[in-house]
């Protein structure tokens, strides 16, 4: 598990860039598409990459096979598949991004040990350790179960996927 507790204590870049990360990746580098970039309500931008398209005349398709990661709206942190991490770092070397390499965007490979350090504005998540649901050796927590049973959206701080984290942060204000 990769602990992401410290990623939001990393300050956003104060280094002035002559072009936005989106503009840099899509127009200068090519073969990239940042979904939701420019949307003031979006916390995370999906990063799509396809080396087979003519980056100047064709668009990168928004498909799961082209999804290589997510970057936070102020460019402070990016989750990127390990298989694309070196390329992404090289393509964004002038941007002050903290890179978190992951094997999968779908597998539960990250945790947040110090989730209680963040206010709701920075990390708007309801954290519930629901391990008692699948481990009979743990004492059953009826209060947590009652909350979970209402259908409330939450994350287990001990294990979650990048996609579930990003989706939760995207829709937390609804």
HELIX and SHEET records of a PDB file:
HELIX    1   1 UNK A    7  UNK A    9  5                                   3    
HELIX    2   2 UNK A   21  UNK A   23  1                                   3    
HELIX    3   3 UNK A   24  UNK A   29  3                                   6    
HELIX    4   4 UNK A   64  UNK A   66  5                                   3    
HELIX    5   5 UNK A   82  UNK A   91  1                                  10    
HELIX    6   6 UNK A  115  UNK A  117  5                                   3    
HELIX    7   7 UNK A  131  UNK A  133  5                                   3    
HELIX    8   8 UNK A  142  UNK A  149  1                                   8    
HELIX    9   9 UNK A  162  UNK A  171  1                                  10    
SHEET    1   A 2 UNK A   2  UNK A   3  0                                        
SHEET    2   A 2 UNK A 110  UNK A 111  1                                        
SHEET    1   B 5 UNK A  32  UNK A  35  0                                        
SHEET    2   B 5 UNK A  44  UNK A  49 -1                                        
SHEET    3   B 5 UNK A  67  UNK A  72 -1                                        
SHEET    4   B 5 UNK A  77  UNK A  81 -1                                        
SHEET    5   B 5 UNK A  98  UNK A 102  1                                        
END                                                                             
